[in-house]
Amino acid sequence: MGPNFAPKTVANYEMFARLYITPALGNKRVDKLTVRDVQTWVNKLCRSCQCCVQGKDSARSESHSNPNRLRQCCAIGKCCWSLPLERTVHDAYMTLRAALSNAVRKETLGP
């Protein structure tokens, strides 16, 4: 990222890349990424429980004095279907788009 980005923008790009883009597309070579790959990723993201995908519930304790801090859904086989908001999916897509556009602009990736 360049100096032209606000710190919050950089933090958001890093978060979307870490949570949504890299886990799904990180093993795919950027120069081999297709429109179909991106559309498949977006479709899957829209219908994937983020608690399951990101392991949020499994990060909770198996035993804790506070019942709100115990595993309560995905880690114990009770999916909570915590789907991402439409805005989250859009922002993740726009982050990927910005990264690919930047790669083309810097001639890291051909048009």
Rosetta blueprint (number, residue, H / E / L):
1 M L
2 G L
3 P L
4 N L
5 F L
6 A L
7 P H
8 K H
9 T H
10 V H
11 A H
12 N H
13 Y H
14 E H
15 M H
16 F H
17 A H
18 R H
19 L H
20 Y H
21 I H
22 T H
23 P H
24 A H
25 L H
26 G L
27 N L
28 K L
29 R L
30 V H
31 D H
32 K H
33 L L
34 T L
35 V H
36 R H
37 D H
38 V H
39 Q H
40 T H
41 W H
42 V H
43 N H
44 K H
45 L H
46 C H
47 R L
48 S L
49 C L
50 Q H
51 C H
52 C H
53 V H
54 Q H
55 G L
56 K L
57 D H
58 S H
59 A H
60 R L
61 S E
62 E L
63 S L
64 H L
65 S L
66 N L
67 P H
68 N H
69 R H
70 L E
71 R L
72 Q L
73 C L
74 C H
75 A H
76 I H
77 G L
78 K L
79 C L
80 C L
81 W L
82 S L
83 L L
84 P L
85 L L
86 E H
87 R H
88 T H
89 V H
90 H H
91 D H
92 A H
93 Y H
94 M H
95 T H
96 L H
97 R H
98 A H
99 A H
100 L H
101 S H
102 N H
103 A H
104 V H
105 R H
106 K L
107 E L
108 T L
109 L L
110 G L
111 P L
